[in-house]
Amino acid sequence: MGIALGDDALRRLLGPSPTIADVLAVAAEAVPCDIVSWSRLDLAGRRVLDNVCSVPVDDDDLDEAFWATYREHPLCHGPGSLLPVCAISDLLSPREWHRTAIYAEYFQPTGVEHELGVNLSHPAGQTNVLLFDRGPGADFDGHDRLVLTLLRPHLDAAIQRIVSPALTPREEEVLGLVRHGLTNRAISRRLGISPHTVRKHLENAYARLDVHTRTEAAFHGDRAIDGRHLLASRAMDPADRFRR
């Protein structure tokens, strides 16, 4: 069995400027479900950073119930948060799942019975995941997991290109040295520029990446650069990878 995806869908996903609509469309085409959504959470701050669904969903009145019970979410905490691709049924039996407060107070009211998550790159204290939801009926199977395991690097790279605006070559260079532990003064000596200029490059990178610390900037900048390098290094027509 292969992945039945059209060439146009793959080219949109792997292109230089994918949209979240492209990502969700490819994901839903790859693994049929009722709803596929992209979610980023700030767990420490109990904030929703991003939440985009493939179809309109009116669940704002359930936000309080979610945050009151989210520590029971098997894909947000524990082993499920560490696995690249994982379904709730990989971790809990139907009886165990139905006995959780988050099922009773959040999932059951929305009609969601089965959920599978694809964990994407994220900094500590946050989640970044594509969620596939189905109502009562067939659960996700091994083929669904295999398809998403194969697609995951490309979905991750596409999301990173969406959330991490392009840095200038000099900003990339400065962040690369930050990742290697160099101070601003050491970076200025290495690049032959003033410490003030180094600070300005970092401030601009912070603004582009919407972060506030050197660690966050290095992480997000690294993901943005890696995503572009992954795309640029493709020697094979992306569609060929999935026609074999």
MARKOLSE-714319 format. One record per residue (C-alpha): residue number from 1; x, y negated, z. Coordinates in steps of 0.05 Angstrom, whole numbers, plus 5000, padded with zeros to 4 digits. Example, Ala and Ser with C-alpha at 12.3 -4.5 7.8 and 13.67 -1.06 7.14 Angstrom:
// residues 2
<1 <5246 5090 5156>>
<2 <5273 5021 5143>>
// end
This chain:
// residues 244
<1 <5000 5000 5000>>
<2 <5025 4931 4983>>
<3 <5006 4859 4997>>
<4 <4952 4835 4949>>
<5 <4969 4762 4943>>
<6 <4965 4718 4881>>
<7 <5028 4686 4854>>
<8 <4998 4616 4862>>
<9 <4983 4627 4936>>
<10 <5054 4651 4949>>
<11 <5085 4593 4911>>
<12 <5044 4544 4952>>
<13 <5067 4577 5016>>
<14 <5140 4580 4996>>
<15 <5142 4512 4961>>
<16 <5174 4449 4990>>
<17 <5110 4417 5014>>
<18 <5060 4468 5039>>
<19 <4999 4445 5077>>
<20 <4967 4479 5136>>
<21 <4908 4495 5091>>
<22 <4956 4533 5045>>
<23 <4983 4573 5104>>
<24 <4914 4591 5130>>
<25 <4890 4609 5060>>
<26 <4948 4656 5048>>
<27 <4941 4686 5117>>
<28 <4866 4699 5108>>
<29 <4879 4729 5039>>
<30 <4932 4775 5067>>
<31 <4891 4800 5126>>
<32 <4815 4793 5121>>
<33 <4784 4764 5184>>
<34 <4727 4719 5205>>
<35 <4772 4662 5226>>
<36 <4846 4649 5222>>
<37 <4874 4590 5261>>
<38 <4940 4557 5277>>
<39 <4949 4538 5349>>
<40 <5005 4503 5387>>
<41 <4998 4494 5462>>
<42 <5038 4456 5514>>
<43 <5029 4505 5571>>
<44 <5061 4463 5625>>
<45 <5020 4402 5606>>
<46 <4958 4443 5591>>
<47 <4951 4406 5524>>
<48 <4930 4429 5455>>
<49 <4984 4403 5408>>
<50 <4952 4431 5344>>
<51 <4890 4473 5331>>
<52 <4868 4481 5259>>
<53 <4818 4534 5237>>
<54 <4802 4563 5168>>
<55 <4728 4548 5180>>
<56 <4695 4494 5224>>
<57 <4690 4517 5296>>
<58 <4653 4478 5350>>
<59 <4684 4503 5415>>
<60 <4702 4437 5449>>
<61 <4654 4453 5505>>
<62 <4696 4516 5520>>
<63 <4762 4479 5530>>
<64 <4754 4478 5606>>
<65 <4738 4553 5607>>
<66 <4800 4567 5564>>
<67 <4848 4529 5608>>
<68 <4817 4559 5671>>
<69 <4830 4629 5646>>
<70 <4886 4624 5595>>
<71 <4936 4659 5640>>
<72 <4896 4722 5628>>
<73 <4904 4715 5553>>
<74 <4945 4777 5534>>
<75 <4976 4742 5473>>
<76 <4997 4679 5511>>
<77 <5031 4712 5571>>
<78 <5071 4775 5585>>
<79 <5093 4824 5531>>
<80 <5043 4797 5480>>
<81 <5077 4730 5479>>
<82 <5144 4762 5462>>
<83 <5123 4808 5405>>
<84 <5127 4780 5334>>
<85 <5059 4810 5314>>
<86 <5011 4836 5367>>
<87 <4937 4849 5375>>
<88 <4899 4847 5441>>
<89 <4883 4920 5431>>
<90 <4958 4936 5431>>
<91 <4959 4914 5504>>
<92 <4890 4927 5533>>
<93 <4837 4980 5524>>
<94 <4768 4954 5505>>
<95 <4745 4965 5577>>
<96 <4804 4927 5606>>
<97 <4794 4871 5556>>
<98 <4720 4864 5571>>
<99 <4734 4859 5645>>
<100 <4778 4797 5639>>
<101 <4751 4729 5656>>
<102 <4778 4699 5591>>
<103 <4737 4748 5551>>
<104 <4673 4734 5590>>
<105 <4681 4659 5593>>
<106 <4715 4642 5527>>
<107 <4717 4698 5475>>
<108 <4649 4730 5484>>
<109 <4611 4663 5477>>
<110 <4648 4650 5411>>
<111 <4632 4720 5385>>
<112 <4705 4741 5380>>
<113 <4718 4814 5397>>
<114 <4786 4827 5364>>
<115 <4846 4781 5359>>
<116 <4915 4790 5329>>
<117 <4971 4739 5337>>
<118 <5033 4723 5297>>
<119 <5082 4688 5342>>
<120 <5123 4634 5308>>
<121 <5184 4594 5330>>
<122 <5172 4549 5389>>
<123 <5210 4515 5445>>
<124 <5204 4539 5517>>
<125 <5139 4521 5551>>
<126 <5100 4520 5487>>
<127 <5064 4570 5442>>
<128 <5061 4568 5366>>
<129 <5018 4622 5337>>
<130 <4973 4642 5280>>
<131 <4911 4677 5307>>
<132 <4867 4724 5267>>
<133 <4797 4734 5297>>
<134 <4743 4785 5282>>
<135 <4675 4796 5313>>
<136 <4646 4864 5332>>
<137 <4666 4919 5284>>
<138 <4732 4943 5257>>
<139 <4795 4924 5296>>
<140 <4861 4906 5263>>
<141 <4900 4966 5239>>
<142 <4972 4986 5224>>
<143 <4969 4960 5153>>
<144 <4947 4891 5178>>
<145 <5007 4890 5226>>
<146 <5055 4911 5172>>
<147 <5030 4858 5123>>
<148 <5038 4803 5175>>
<149 <5106 4829 5197>>
<150 <5130 4822 5125>>
<151 <5098 4753 5116>>
<152 <5118 4726 5184>>
<153 <5186 4695 5164>>
<154 <5152 4658 5106>>
<155 <5094 4635 5149>>
<156 <5143 4611 5202>>
<157 <5185 4573 5151>>
<158 <5123 4540 5121>>
<159 <5097 4518 5189>>
<160 <5166 4490 5207>>
<161 <5166 4448 5143>>
<162 <5098 4422 5163>>
<163 <5115 4403 5235>>
<164 <5187 4381 5224>>
<165 <5191 4321 5177>>
<166 <5253 4319 5132>>
<167 <5315 4291 5165>>
<168 <5367 4251 5128>>
<169 <5433 4287 5113>>
<170 <5468 4245 5166>>
<171 <5414 4260 5219>>
<172 <5422 4334 5203>>
<173 <5498 4327 5211>>
<174 <5491 4292 5278>>
<175 <5441 4343 5304>>
<176 <5486 4399 5281>>
<177 <5542 4372 5325>>
<178 <5493 4362 5383>>
<179 <5476 4437 5377>>
<180 <5551 4451 5385>>
<181 <5552 4412 5450>>
<182 <5588 4349 5428>>
<183 <5575 4284 5464>>
<184 <5556 4220 5427>>
<185 <5628 4195 5435>>
<186 <5656 4261 5408>>
<187 <5608 4258 5349>>
<188 <5628 4187 5333>>
<189 <5701 4207 5331>>
<190 <5686 4269 5289>>
<191 <5645 4229 5237>>
<192 <5684 4164 5240>>
<193 <5624 4123 5261>>
<194 <5610 4082 5324>>
<195 <5574 4111 5385>>
<196 <5519 4060 5372>>
<197 <5508 4088 5303>>
<198 <5505 4159 5332>>
<199 <5451 4136 5381>>
<200 <5411 4105 5324>>
<201 <5414 4169 5284>>
<202 <5390 4208 5345>>
<203 <5334 4158 5359>>
<204 <5311 4163 5286>>
<205 <5314 4239 5290>>
<206 <5274 4239 5355>>
<207 <5220 4196 5321>>
<208 <5217 4240 5259>>
<209 <5212 4304 5299>>
<210 <5166 4274 5353>>
<211 <5212 4297 5410>>
<212 <5244 4263 5469>>
<213 <5307 4301 5488>>
<214 <5371 4325 5455>>
<215 <5351 4398 5467>>
<216 <5283 4390 5434>>
<217 <5313 4351 5376>>
<218 <5367 4404 5365>>
<219 <5315 4460 5366>>
<220 <5266 4428 5318>>
<221 <5320 4401 5273>>
<222 <5351 4470 5268>>
<223 <5285 4501 5249>>
<224 <5272 4448 5195>>
<225 <5342 4457 5165>>
<226 <5338 4533 5168>>
<227 <5270 4532 5133>>
<228 <5298 4491 5076>>
<229 <5360 4534 5070>>
<230 <5317 4597 5070>>
<231 <5277 4570 5012>>
<232 <5338 4546 4974>>
<233 <5373 4612 4981>>
<234 <5319 4654 4947>>
<235 <5349 4691 4888>>
<236 <5286 4730 4874>>
<237 <5219 4704 4849>>
<238 <5180 4702 4916>>
<239 <5121 4737 4884>>
<240 <5165 4796 4863>>
<241 <5179 4812 4936>>
<242 <5106 4831 4946>>
<243 <5092 4865 4879>>
<244 <5139 4923 4893>>
// end
